[in-house]
Amino acid sequence: MTARVIVRFLLAALFLAAGTIHLLDPRLFLPIMPPAIPFPLFCIVASGVAEISGGLGLLIASPLVQTAAGLGLVLLLLAVFPANIYMAAHHVRVHGFPEHDWEAWARLPLQPLLILTVAWVSWPARKIRS
């Protein structure tokens, strides 16, 4: 099994777990929703459905499905980034997380890394011609 496949499975597990939490307890995420976002509870539930769908899509053996799932997850990660910024800028804590303000700020540069990793595991590998 290649590193790319292992990371794809780990990401699938991450998104399936996160999506499940969003659906089981959507109100948990209300404090991190920027006030300008309309229908915050609906957005939280929709993001949970998208996370579960994307996680399942990463597990399906079809490259077309994996690519579609990866694209959906990249778009989702871009869409939720304002909530991560809001959480850091307004010192929002959910069940004690983050414990320190720096942790919320340190999370922000991880989002582009997560986006690149999702793209890496879900886009088909191209063979380089010599």
The first five atom37 places (N, CA, C, CB, O) and aatype in JSON, in Angstrom:
{
  "aatype": [12, 16, 0, 1, 19, 9, 19, 1, 13, 10, 10, 0, 0, 10, 13, 10, 0, 0, 7, 16, 9, 8, 10, 10, 3, 14, 1, 10, 13, 10, 14, 9, 12, 14, 14, 0, 9, 14, 13, 14, 10, 13, 4, 9, 19, 0, 15, 7, 19, 0, 6, 9, 15, 7, 7, 10, 7, 10, 10, 9, 0, 15, 14, 10, 19, 5, 16, 0, 0, 7, 10, 7, 10, 19, 10, 10, 10, 10, 0, 19, 13, 14, 0, 2, 9, 18, 12, 0, 0, 8, 8, 19, 1, 19, 8, 7, 13, 14, 6, 8, 3, 17, 6, 0, 17, 0, 1, 10, 14, 10, 5, 14, 10, 10, 9, 10, 16, 19, 0, 17, 19, 15, 17, 14, 0, 1, 11, 9, 1, 15],
  "atom_mask": [
    [1, 1, 1, 1, 1],
    [1, 1, 1, 1, 1],
    [1, 1, 1, 1, 1],
    [1, 1, 1, 1, 1],
    [1, 1, 1, 1, 1],
    [1, 1, 1, 1, 1],
    [1, 1, 1, 1, 1],
    [1, 1, 1, 1, 1],
    [1, 1, 1, 1, 1],
    [1, 1, 1, 1, 1],
    [1, 1, 1, 1, 1],
    [1, 1, 1, 1, 1],
    [1, 1, 1, 1, 1],
    [1, 1, 1, 1, 1],
    [1, 1, 1, 1, 1],
    [1, 1, 1, 1, 1],
    [1, 1, 1, 1, 1],
    [1, 1, 1, 1, 1],
    [1, 1, 1, 0, 1],
    [1, 1, 1, 1, 1],
    [1, 1, 1, 1, 1],
    [1, 1, 1, 1, 1],
    [1, 1, 1, 1, 1],
    [1, 1, 1, 1, 1],
    [1, 1, 1, 1, 1],
    [1, 1, 1, 1, 1],
    [1, 1, 1, 1, 1],
    [1, 1, 1, 1, 1],
    [1, 1, 1, 1, 1],
    [1, 1, 1, 1, 1],
    [1, 1, 1, 1, 1],
    [1, 1, 1, 1, 1],
    [1, 1, 1, 1, 1],
    [1, 1, 1, 1, 1],
    [1, 1, 1, 1, 1],
    [1, 1, 1, 1, 1],
    [1, 1, 1, 1, 1],
    [1, 1, 1, 1, 1],
    [1, 1, 1, 1, 1],
    [1, 1, 1, 1, 1],
    [1, 1, 1, 1, 1],
    [1, 1, 1, 1, 1],
    [1, 1, 1, 1, 1],
    [1, 1, 1, 1, 1],
    [1, 1, 1, 1, 1],
    [1, 1, 1, 1, 1],
    [1, 1, 1, 1, 1],
    [1, 1, 1, 0, 1],
    [1, 1, 1, 1, 1],
    [1, 1, 1, 1, 1],
    [1, 1, 1, 1, 1],
    [1, 1, 1, 1, 1],
    [1, 1, 1, 1, 1],
    [1, 1, 1, 0, 1],
    [1, 1, 1, 0, 1],
    [1, 1, 1, 1, 1],
    [1, 1, 1, 0, 1],
    [1, 1, 1, 1, 1],
    [1, 1, 1, 1, 1],
    [1, 1, 1, 1, 1],
    [1, 1, 1, 1, 1],
    [1, 1, 1, 1, 1],
    [1, 1, 1, 1, 1],
    [1, 1, 1, 1, 1],
    [1, 1, 1, 1, 1],
    [1, 1, 1, 1, 1],
    [1, 1, 1, 1, 1],
    [1, 1, 1, 1, 1],
    [1, 1, 1, 1, 1],
    [1, 1, 1, 0, 1],
    [1, 1, 1, 1, 1],
    [1, 1, 1, 0, 1],
    [1, 1, 1, 1, 1],
    [1, 1, 1, 1, 1],
    [1, 1, 1, 1, 1],
    [1, 1, 1, 1, 1],
    [1, 1, 1, 1, 1],
    [1, 1, 1, 1, 1],
    [1, 1, 1, 1, 1],
    [1, 1, 1, 1, 1],
    [1, 1, 1, 1, 1],
    [1, 1, 1, 1, 1],
    [1, 1, 1, 1, 1],
    [1, 1, 1, 1, 1],
    [1, 1, 1, 1, 1],
    [1, 1, 1, 1, 1],
    [1, 1, 1, 1, 1],
    [1, 1, 1, 1, 1],
    [1, 1, 1, 1, 1],
    [1, 1, 1, 1, 1],
    [1, 1, 1, 1, 1],
    [1, 1, 1, 1, 1],
    [1, 1, 1, 1, 1],
    [1, 1, 1, 1, 1],
    [1, 1, 1, 1, 1],
    [1, 1, 1, 0, 1],
    [1, 1, 1, 1, 1],
    [1, 1, 1, 1, 1],
    [1, 1, 1, 1, 1],
    [1, 1, 1, 1, 1],
    [1, 1, 1, 1, 1],
    [1, 1, 1, 1, 1],
    [1, 1, 1, 1, 1],
    [1, 1, 1, 1, 1],
    [1, 1, 1, 1, 1],
    [1, 1, 1, 1, 1],
    [1, 1, 1, 1, 1],
    [1, 1, 1, 1, 1],
    [1, 1, 1, 1, 1],
    [1, 1, 1, 1, 1],
    [1, 1, 1, 1, 1],
    [1, 1, 1, 1, 1],
    [1, 1, 1, 1, 1],
    [1, 1, 1, 1, 1],
    [1, 1, 1, 1, 1],
    [1, 1, 1, 1, 1],
    [1, 1, 1, 1, 1],
    [1, 1, 1, 1, 1],
    [1, 1, 1, 1, 1],
    [1, 1, 1, 1, 1],
    [1, 1, 1, 1, 1],
    [1, 1, 1, 1, 1],
    [1, 1, 1, 1, 1],
    [1, 1, 1, 1, 1],
    [1, 1, 1, 1, 1],
    [1, 1, 1, 1, 1],
    [1, 1, 1, 1, 1],
    [1, 1, 1, 1, 1],
    [1, 1, 1, 1, 1],
    [1, 1, 1, 1, 1]
  ],
  "atom_positions": [
    [[0.86, -1.17, 0.0], [0.0, 0.0, 0.0], [0.91, 1.24, 0.0], [-0.98, 0.0, 1.24], [1.85, 1.33, 0.79]],
    [[0.61, 2.17, -0.87], [1.44, 3.37, -0.99], [1.07, 4.4, 0.08], [1.29, 3.98, -2.4], [0.0, 4.33, 0.69]],
    [[1.98, 5.34, 0.28], [1.73, 6.41, 1.25], [0.48, 7.2, 0.86], [2.95, 7.36, 1.35], [-0.29, 7.62, 1.72]],
    [[0.29, 7.4, -0.43], [-0.87, 8.15, -0.9], [-2.19, 7.46, -0.52], [-0.8, 8.33, -2.43], [-3.15, 8.12, -0.12]],
    [[-2.22, 6.14, -0.64], [-3.43, 5.39, -0.29], [-3.66, 5.43, 1.23], [-3.31, 3.92, -0.77], [-4.79, 5.6, 1.68]],
    [[-2.59, 5.28, 2.0], [-2.72, 5.33, 3.46], [-3.24, 6.69, 3.91], [-1.36, 5.03, 4.13], [-4.14, 6.76, 4.75]],
    [[-2.69, 7.76, 3.34], [-3.14, 9.11, 3.71], [-4.58, 9.32, 3.27], [-2.22, 10.18, 3.07], [-5.35, 9.97, 3.97]],
    [[-4.96, 8.77, 2.11], [-6.35, 8.88, 1.64], [-7.3, 8.22, 2.64], [-6.52, 8.23, 0.24], [-8.35, 8.77, 2.95]],
    [[-6.94, 7.04, 3.15], [-7.78, 6.36, 4.14], [-7.84, 7.16, 5.45], [-7.24, 4.94, 4.41], [-8.9, 7.25, 6.08]],
    [[-6.72, 7.73, 5.86], [-6.7, 8.54, 7.09], [-7.59, 9.78, 6.93], [-5.25, 8.97, 7.44], [-8.32, 10.14, 7.85]],
    [[-7.51, 10.43, 5.78], [-8.36, 11.59, 5.53], [-9.83, 11.2, 5.49], [-7.96, 12.28, 4.22], [-10.69, 11.91, 6.0]],
    [[-10.11, 10.06, 4.88], [-11.51, 9.59, 4.84], [-12.02, 9.4, 6.26], [-11.62, 8.26, 4.04], [-13.13, 9.82, 6.58]],
    [[-11.21, 8.79, 7.12], [-11.62, 8.59, 8.52], [-11.82, 9.93, 9.22], [-10.56, 7.75, 9.27], [-12.78, 10.09, 9.98]],
    [[-10.93, 10.88, 8.98], [-11.05, 12.2, 9.58], [-12.35, 12.88, 9.18], [-9.86, 13.07, 9.18], [-13.06, 13.41, 10.03]],
    [[-12.66, 12.87, 7.88], [-13.88, 13.54, 7.41], [-15.14, 12.79, 7.84], [-13.85, 13.68, 5.9], [-16.15, 13.42, 8.13]],
    [[-15.09, 11.46, 7.88], [-16.26, 10.7, 8.36], [-16.52, 11.01, 9.84], [-16.04, 9.18, 8.16], [-17.67, 11.18, 10.25]],
    [[-15.46, 11.07, 10.63], [-15.63, 11.38, 12.07], [-16.13, 12.81, 12.26], [-14.29, 11.18, 12.82], [-17.05, 13.05, 13.04]],
    [[-15.51, 13.76, 11.56], [-15.92, 15.16, 11.7], [-17.37, 15.35, 11.25], [-14.99, 16.08, 10.9], [-18.14, 16.05, 11.91]],
    [[-17.74, 14.74, 10.14], [-19.11, 14.86, 9.65], [-20.11, 14.26, 10.61], [0.0, 0.0, 0.0], [-21.2, 14.81, 10.81]],
    [[-19.75, 13.14, 11.21], [-20.64, 12.51, 12.18], [-20.86, 13.42, 13.39], [-20.06, 11.16, 12.63], [-21.98, 13.55, 13.87]],
    [[-19.79, 14.04, 13.86], [-19.92, 14.95, 15.0], [-20.8, 16.14, 14.62], [-18.52, 15.45, 15.47], [-21.64, 16.57, 15.42]],
    [[-20.62, 16.67, 13.41], [-21.45, 17.79, 12.96], [-22.94, 17.42, 12.93], [-21.01, 18.25, 11.56], [-23.8, 18.24, 13.24]],
    [[-23.24, 16.18, 12.57], [-24.64, 15.76, 12.5], [-25.2, 15.37, 13.86], [-24.78, 14.59, 11.55], [-26.38, 15.62, 14.13]],
    [[-24.38, 14.78, 14.71], [-24.88, 14.35, 16.02], [-25.09, 15.53, 16.97], [-23.91, 13.37, 16.65], [-26.02, 15.51, 17.78]],
    [[-24.25, 16.56, 16.87], [-24.35, 17.69, 17.78], [-24.05, 19.0, 17.05], [-23.38, 17.51, 18.97], [-23.05, 19.66, 17.34]],
    [[-24.9, 19.39, 16.09], [-24.61, 20.58, 15.3], [-24.52, 21.86, 16.13], [-25.66, 20.76, 14.24], [-23.79, 22.78, 15.76]],
    [[-25.24, 21.93, 17.24], [-25.21, 23.15, 18.06], [-23.84, 23.39, 18.69], [-26.27, 23.05, 19.15], [-23.52, 24.51, 19.08]],
    [[-23.05, 22.35, 18.79], [-21.7, 22.47, 19.3], [-20.89, 23.48, 18.49], [-21.0, 21.1, 19.3], [-20.01, 24.15, 19.03]],
    [[-21.19, 23.59, 17.19], [-20.4, 24.43, 16.29], [-20.98, 25.84, 16.12], [-20.3, 23.76, 14.95], [-20.37, 26.67, 15.44]],
    [[-22.12, 26.11, 16.71], [-22.72, 27.44, 16.57], [-21.81, 28.58, 17.04], [-24.01, 27.49, 17.35], [-21.79, 29.63, 16.39]],
    [[-21.06, 28.43, 18.14], [-20.23, 29.56, 18.57], [-19.15, 29.98, 17.57], [-19.56, 29.21, 19.87], [-18.71, 31.13, 17.59]],
    [[-18.72, 29.08, 16.7], [-17.65, 29.46, 15.77], [-18.18, 29.99, 14.44], [-16.75, 28.27, 15.52], [-17.4, 30.34, 13.56]],
    [[-19.49, 30.05, 14.3], [-20.07, 30.56, 13.05], [-20.04, 32.09, 13.06], [-21.52, 30.04, 12.86], [-20.56, 32.71, 13.99]],
    [[-19.44, 32.68, 12.05], [-19.46, 34.15, 11.96], [-20.9, 34.64, 11.9], [-18.66, 34.65, 10.72], [-21.73, 34.03, 11.23]],
    [[-21.22, 35.74, 12.58], [-22.6, 36.25, 12.62], [-23.17, 36.57, 11.23], [-22.66, 37.49, 13.48], [-24.38, 36.56, 11.05]],
    [[-22.31, 36.86, 10.27], [-22.79, 37.23, 8.93], [-23.29, 36.03, 8.13], [-21.68, 37.92, 8.16], [-23.91, 36.2, 7.08]],
    [[-23.02, 34.82, 8.6], [-23.45, 33.62, 7.86], [-24.92, 33.37, 8.15], [-22.58, 32.37, 8.26], [-25.31, 33.18, 9.31]],
    [[-25.77, 33.38, 7.1], [-27.2, 33.11, 7.33], [-27.44, 31.61, 7.57], [-28.04, 33.61, 6.13], [-26.7, 30.77, 7.07]],
    [[-28.47, 31.31, 8.31], [-28.89, 29.93, 8.57], [-27.73, 29.07, 9.08], [-29.48, 29.31, 7.3], [-27.4, 28.05, 8.47]],
    [[-27.11, 29.46, 10.19], [-25.9, 28.76, 10.65], [-26.12, 27.29, 10.96], [-25.37, 29.44, 11.87], [-25.26, 26.46, 10.64]],
    [[-27.24, 26.94, 11.56], [-27.47, 25.53, 11.88], [-27.58, 24.69, 10.61], [-28.74, 25.38, 12.73], [-27.05, 23.58, 10.54]],
    [[-28.27, 25.22, 9.61], [-28.36, 24.53, 8.32], [-26.97, 24.36, 7.71], [-29.29, 25.31, 7.35], [-26.65, 23.29, 7.19]],
    [[-26.15, 25.4, 7.77], [-24.8, 25.34, 7.21], [-23.95, 24.28, 7.93], [-24.12, 26.71, 7.3], [-23.16, 23.59, 7.29]],
    [[-24.11, 24.18, 9.22], [-23.36, 23.18, 10.0], [-23.78, 21.77, 9.59], [-23.58, 23.39, 11.51], [-22.93, 20.91, 9.38]],
    [[-25.08, 21.55, 9.5], [-25.57, 20.23, 9.09], [-25.14, 19.91, 7.66], [-27.11, 20.16, 9.2], [-24.71, 18.8, 7.36]],
    [[-25.24, 20.9, 6.77], [-24.82, 20.7, 5.37], [-23.34, 20.36, 5.29], [-25.13, 21.95, 4.53], [-22.93, 19.51, 4.49]],
    [[-22.53, 21.02, 6.12], [-21.1, 20.72, 6.1], [-20.84, 19.3, 6.62], [-20.32, 21.74, 6.93], [-19.93, 18.62, 6.14]],
    [[-21.62, 18.87, 7.59], [-21.49, 17.49, 8.08], [-21.83, 16.47, 7.01], [0.0, 0.0, 0.0], [-21.14, 15.47, 6.84]],
    [[-22.9, 16.73, 6.28], [-23.28, 15.84, 5.17], [-22.18, 15.83, 4.11], [-24.64, 16.28, 4.54], [-21.84, 14.77, 3.57]],
    [[-21.63, 17.01, 3.81], [-20.56, 17.1, 2.81], [-19.3, 16.36, 3.27], [-20.23, 18.57, 2.52], [-18.64, 15.7, 2.47]],
    [[-18.98, 16.47, 4.56], [-17.8, 15.75, 5.08], [-17.99, 14.25, 4.98], [-17.54, 16.15, 6.54], [-17.07, 13.54, 4.57]],
    [[-19.16, 13.76, 5.34], [-19.41, 12.32, 5.26], [-19.41, 11.86, 3.8], [-20.76, 11.97, 5.92], [-18.83, 10.83, 3.48]],
    [[-20.05, 12.61, 2.93], [-20.07, 12.26, 1.51], [-18.66, 12.24, 0.93], [-20.95, 13.25, 0.72], [-18.28, 11.32, 0.21]],
    [[-17.88, 13.27, 1.25], [-16.51, 13.32, 0.76], [-15.66, 12.2, 1.31], [0.0, 0.0, 0.0], [-14.87, 11.59, 0.58]],
    [[-15.8, 11.92, 2.6], [-15.06, 10.82, 3.2], [-15.39, 9.48, 2.56], [0.0, 0.0, 0.0], [-14.5, 8.68, 2.29]],
    [[-16.67, 9.25, 2.33], [-17.07, 8.0, 1.65], [-16.53, 7.97, 0.23], [-18.61, 7.86, 1.64], [-16.07, 6.93, -0.25]],
    [[-16.58, 9.11, -0.45], [-16.08, 9.18, -1.82], [-14.6, 8.86, -1.92], [0.0, 0.0, 0.0], [-14.15, 8.26, -2.9]],
    [[-13.83, 9.25, -0.91], [-12.4, 8.92, -0.92], [-12.16, 7.42, -0.78], [-11.69, 9.67, 0.21], [-11.1, 6.93, -1.18]],
    [[-13.12, 6.71, -0.23], [-12.96, 5.26, -0.02], [-13.36, 4.43, -1.23], [-13.78, 4.82, 1.17], [-13.01, 3.25, -1.32]],
    [[-14.09, 5.03, -2.16], [-14.55, 4.29, -3.33], [-13.4, 4.15, -4.32], [-15.77, 4.99, -3.99], [-12.65, 5.1, -4.55]],
    [[-13.27, 2.96, -4.92], [-12.1, 2.65, -5.75], [-12.07, 3.38, -7.1], [-12.06, 1.17, -6.0], [-11.06, 3.34, -7.79]],
    [[-13.14, 4.03, -7.47], [-13.19, 4.72, -8.76], [-12.4, 6.04, -8.71], [-14.66, 4.99, -9.16], [-12.68, 6.89, -7.87]],
    [[-11.42, 6.21, -9.61], [-10.69, 7.48, -9.65], [-11.61, 8.68, -9.91], [-9.6, 7.43, -10.72], [-11.36, 9.77, -9.39]],
    [[-12.64, 8.49, -10.7], [-13.57, 9.58, -10.97], [-14.3, 10.0, -9.69], [-14.59, 9.16, -12.05], [-14.44, 11.19, -9.41]],
    [[-14.76, 9.03, -8.91], [-15.45, 9.33, -7.65], [-14.49, 9.96, -6.65], [-16.08, 8.04, -7.05], [-14.85, 10.91, -5.96]],
    [[-13.28, 9.45, -6.57], [-12.28, 10.02, -5.65], [-11.96, 11.47, -6.02], [-10.99, 9.18, -5.65], [-11.83, 12.33, -5.15]],
    [[-11.84, 11.73, -7.31], [-11.55, 13.09, -7.76], [-12.72, 14.03, -7.43], [-11.27, 13.11, -9.27], [-12.5, 15.14, -6.96]],
    [[-13.94, 13.57, -7.67], [-15.12, 14.39, -7.35], [-15.2, 14.63, -5.84], [-16.41, 13.7, -7.85], [-15.49, 15.74, -5.4]],
    [[-14.94, 13.58, -5.06], [-14.96, 13.73, -3.6], [-13.89, 14.71, -3.14], [-14.77, 12.36, -2.9], [-14.14, 15.56, -2.29]],
    [[-12.71, 14.6, -3.71], [-11.62, 15.5, -3.36], [-11.94, 16.94, -3.7], [0.0, 0.0, 0.0], [-11.67, 17.85, -2.91]],
    [[-12.52, 17.16, -4.87], [-12.9, 18.51, -5.26], [-13.95, 19.07, -4.29], [-13.44, 18.53, -6.71], [-13.87, 20.23, -3.88]],
    [[-14.93, 18.25, -3.95], [-15.95, 18.68, -2.99], [-15.35, 19.01, -1.64], [0.0, 0.0, 0.0], [-15.74, 20.0, -1.01]],
    [[-14.42, 18.2, -1.18], [-13.79, 18.46, 0.12], [-12.92, 19.71, 0.09], [-12.94, 17.26, 0.55], [-12.88, 20.47, 1.06]],
    [[-12.22, 19.94, -1.02], [-11.43, 21.17, -1.15], [-12.35, 22.39, -1.08], [-10.63, 21.17, -2.49], [-12.05, 23.36, -0.38]],
    [[-13.46, 22.33, -1.8], [-14.41, 23.45, -1.76], [-14.99, 23.64, -0.35], [-15.56, 23.22, -2.77], [-15.16, 24.77, 0.11]],
    [[-15.27, 22.53, 0.33], [-15.77, 22.61, 1.7], [-14.73, 23.25, 2.62], [-16.15, 21.2, 2.22], [-15.06, 24.12, 3.43]],
    [[-13.49, 22.83, 2.5], [-12.43, 23.39, 3.35], [-12.26, 24.88, 3.11], [-11.1, 22.66, 3.1], [-11.98, 25.64, 4.04]],
    [[-12.42, 25.3, 1.87], [-12.37, 26.74, 1.58], [-13.58, 27.45, 2.19], [-12.33, 26.98, 0.06], [-13.45, 28.56, 2.71]],
    [[-14.74, 26.82, 2.13], [-15.97, 27.44, 2.63], [-15.97, 27.6, 4.15], [-17.18, 26.62, 2.21], [-16.52, 28.57, 4.68]],
    [[-15.36, 26.66, 4.86], [-15.38, 26.72, 6.33], [-14.22, 27.53, 6.9], [-15.35, 25.32, 6.91], [-14.17, 27.78, 8.1]],
    [[-13.3, 27.95, 6.05], [-12.13, 28.71, 6.53], [-12.53, 29.99, 7.27], [-11.23, 29.05, 5.37], [-11.89, 30.32, 8.27]],
    [[-13.55, 30.73, 6.82], [-13.95, 31.92, 7.58], [-14.34, 31.61, 9.03], [-15.1, 32.61, 6.89], [-14.11, 32.42, 9.92]],
    [[-14.94, 30.44, 9.27], [-15.29, 30.07, 10.65], [-14.02, 29.84, 11.47], [-16.17, 28.8, 10.66], [-13.99, 30.17, 12.66]],
    [[-12.99, 29.27, 10.86], [-11.73, 29.07, 11.58], [-11.08, 30.41, 11.91], [-10.76, 28.21, 10.74], [-10.52, 30.59, 12.99]],
    [[-11.15, 31.35, 10.97], [-10.61, 32.69, 11.22], [-11.4, 33.37, 12.34], [-10.65, 33.55, 9.93], [-10.82, 33.98, 13.24]],
    [[-12.72, 33.27, 12.27], [-13.59, 33.86, 13.3], [-13.26, 33.29, 14.67], [-15.07, 33.63, 12.95], [-13.19, 34.02, 15.66]],
    [[-13.07, 31.99, 14.73], [-12.77, 31.32, 15.99], [-11.48, 31.88, 16.59], [-12.64, 29.79, 15.78], [-11.41, 32.14, 17.8]],
    [[-10.46, 32.06, 15.75], [-9.18, 32.58, 16.24], [-9.28, 34.06, 16.61], [-8.09, 32.38, 15.18], [-8.81, 34.47, 17.67]],
    [[-9.9, 34.84, 15.75], [-9.95, 36.29, 15.96], [-10.82, 36.69, 17.15], [-10.46, 36.97, 14.72], [-10.57, 37.72, 17.78]],
    [[-11.84, 35.88, 17.45], [-12.77, 36.22, 18.53], [-12.59, 35.35, 19.78], [-14.18, 36.1, 18.04], [-13.43, 35.37, 20.68]],
    [[-11.49, 34.6, 19.82], [-11.14, 33.8, 21.0], [-12.27, 32.85, 21.4], [-10.8, 34.72, 22.19], [-12.58, 32.7, 22.59]],
    [[-12.88, 32.22, 20.42], [-13.98, 31.3, 20.68], [-13.42, 29.95, 21.1], [-14.9, 31.16, 19.43], [-12.5, 29.42, 20.48]],
    [[-14.0, 29.41, 22.16], [-13.62, 28.08, 22.62], [-14.86, 27.19, 22.62], [-12.97, 28.14, 24.04], [-15.95, 27.61, 23.01]],
    [[-14.66, 25.96, 22.17], [-15.73, 24.97, 22.17], [-15.25, 23.81, 23.03], [-16.1, 24.5, 20.7], [-14.3, 23.11, 22.68]],
    [[-15.93, 23.61, 24.14], [-15.54, 22.58, 25.12], [-14.07, 22.7, 25.49], [-15.82, 21.18, 24.55], [-13.37, 21.69, 25.62]],
    [[-13.61, 23.95, 25.68], [-12.24, 24.18, 26.12], [-11.2, 24.19, 25.02], [0.0, 0.0, 0.0], [-10.02, 24.41, 25.29]],
    [[-11.6, 23.94, 23.77], [-10.64, 23.98, 22.68], [-10.86, 25.24, 21.86], [-10.76, 22.73, 21.78], [-12.01, 25.59, 21.59]],
    [[-9.83, 25.91, 21.48], [-8.44, 25.69, 21.87], [-8.18, 26.21, 23.27], [-7.49, 26.36, 20.87], [-8.78, 27.19, 23.72]],
    [[-7.28, 25.56, 23.95], [-6.97, 25.96, 25.31], [-6.25, 27.3, 25.34], [-6.11, 24.89, 25.99], [-6.46, 28.11, 26.24]],
    [[-5.39, 27.53, 24.34], [-4.62, 28.77, 24.24], [-4.93, 29.45, 22.92], [-3.09, 28.5, 24.37], [-5.2, 28.79, 21.92]],
    [[-4.9, 30.78, 22.91], [-5.2, 31.52, 21.68], [-4.27, 31.14, 20.54], [-5.1, 33.02, 21.94], [-4.71, 31.08, 19.39]],
    [[-3.01, 30.89, 20.83], [-2.05, 30.58, 19.77], [-2.45, 29.31, 19.02], [-0.65, 30.43, 20.34], [-2.14, 29.17, 17.84]],
    [[-3.14, 28.39, 19.69], [-3.55, 27.14, 19.03], [-4.55, 27.41, 17.92], [-4.15, 26.17, 20.06], [-4.49, 26.79, 16.86]],
    [[-5.47, 28.34, 18.15], [-6.44, 28.69, 17.12], [-5.75, 29.34, 15.93], [-7.52, 29.63, 17.68], [-6.1, 29.07, 14.78]],
    [[-4.77, 30.2, 16.2], [-4.03, 30.85, 15.11], [-3.13, 29.85, 14.39], [-3.19, 32.02, 15.65], [-2.97, 29.93, 13.18]],
    [[-2.55, 28.92, 15.12], [-1.67, 27.92, 14.51], [-2.43, 26.98, 13.58], [-0.96, 27.1, 15.59], [-1.86, 26.43, 12.65]],
    [[-3.71, 26.81, 13.84], [-4.55, 25.96, 12.99], [-4.73, 26.53, 11.6], [-5.91, 25.77, 13.64], [-4.88, 25.78, 10.63]],
    [[-4.73, 27.85, 11.48], [-5.04, 28.49, 10.2], [-4.1, 28.08, 9.07], [-5.0, 29.98, 10.37], [-4.58, 27.76, 7.98]],
    [[-2.77, 28.07, 9.26], [-1.91, 27.65, 8.15], [-2.02, 26.16, 7.83], [-0.48, 27.99, 8.46], [-1.57, 25.72, 6.77]],
    [[-2.62, 25.41, 8.73], [-2.8, 23.98, 8.45], [-3.89, 23.73, 7.4], [-3.13, 23.23, 9.74], [-3.89, 22.7, 6.73]],
    [[-4.83, 24.68, 7.28], [-5.94, 24.51, 6.33], [-5.43, 24.38, 4.89], [-6.91, 25.7, 6.44], [-5.86, 23.46, 4.19]],
    [[-4.53, 25.27, 4.42], [-4.01, 25.07, 3.06], [-3.26, 23.76, 2.9], [-3.09, 26.23, 2.68], [-3.31, 23.12, 1.85]],
    [[-2.55, 23.34, 3.95], [-1.86, 22.05, 3.9], [-2.86, 20.9, 3.77], [-0.98, 21.86, 5.16], [-2.64, 19.96, 3.02]],
    [[-3.96, 20.99, 4.51], [-5.01, 19.98, 4.42], [-5.63, 19.97, 3.02], [-6.1, 20.24, 5.48], [-5.9, 18.91, 2.46]],
    [[-5.84, 21.15, 2.46], [-6.4, 21.25, 1.1], [-5.45, 20.59, 0.1], [-6.64, 22.74, 0.72], [-5.89, 19.81, -0.75]],
    [[-4.17, 20.9, 0.2], [-3.19, 20.29, -0.72], [-3.12, 18.78, -0.55], [-1.8, 20.9, -0.5], [-2.97, 18.05, -1.53]],
    [[-3.24, 18.31, 0.68], [-3.19, 16.87, 0.94], [-4.41, 16.17, 0.35], [-3.09, 16.6, 2.44], [-4.29, 15.1, -0.24]],
    [[-5.59, 16.77, 0.51], [-6.81, 16.2, -0.1], [-6.65, 16.15, -1.61], [-8.07, 17.05, 0.29], [-6.99, 15.15, -2.25]],
    [[-6.12, 17.22, -2.19], [-5.91, 17.23, -3.64], [-4.92, 16.14, -4.05], [-5.4, 18.6, -4.1], [-5.14, 15.45, -5.04]],
    [[-3.86, 15.98, -3.3], [-2.83, 14.99, -3.62], [-3.4, 13.56, -3.62], [-1.68, 15.08, -2.61], [-3.08, 12.77, -4.51]],
    [[-4.23, 13.25, -2.64], [-4.73, 11.87, -2.55], [-5.91, 11.59, -3.47], [-5.12, 11.56, -1.13], [-6.23, 10.43, -3.73]],
    [[-6.56, 12.64, -3.96], [-7.79, 12.41, -4.73], [-7.65, 12.67, -6.22], [-8.89, 13.27, -4.18], [-8.43, 12.14, -7.01]],
    [[-6.69, 13.48, -6.61], [-6.5, 13.72, -8.04], [-5.69, 12.55, -8.6], [-5.78, 15.08, -8.31], [-4.77, 12.07, -7.95]],
    [[-6.02, 12.1, -9.81], [-5.26, 10.97, -10.39], [-3.8, 11.34, -10.59], [-5.88, 10.53, -11.75], [-3.47, 12.46, -10.99]],
    [[-2.93, 10.39, -10.29], [-1.49, 10.62, -10.5], [-1.22, 10.65, -12.0], [-0.62, 9.51, -9.79], [-1.77, 9.84, -12.75]],
    [[-0.39, 11.56, -12.41], [-0.02, 11.65, -13.84], [1.38, 11.1, -14.02], [-0.1, 13.11, -14.37], [2.29, 11.39, -13.25]],
    [[1.51, 10.32, -15.04], [2.83, 9.77, -15.35], [3.59, 10.8, -16.18], [2.72, 8.39, -16.1], [3.05, 11.38, -17.12]],
    [[4.83, 11.0, -15.84], [5.65, 11.96, -16.56], [6.34, 11.22, -17.7], [6.69, 12.65, -15.61], [7.0, 10.2, -17.5]],
    [[6.18, 11.76, -18.89], [6.82, 11.15, -20.06], [8.23, 11.68, -20.18], [6.02, 11.43, -21.35], [8.49, 12.87, -19.99]],
    [[9.15, 10.77, -20.5], [10.52, 11.24, -20.66], [10.92, 11.33, -22.1], [11.47, 10.33, -19.93], [12.05, 11.71, -22.41]]
  ]
}
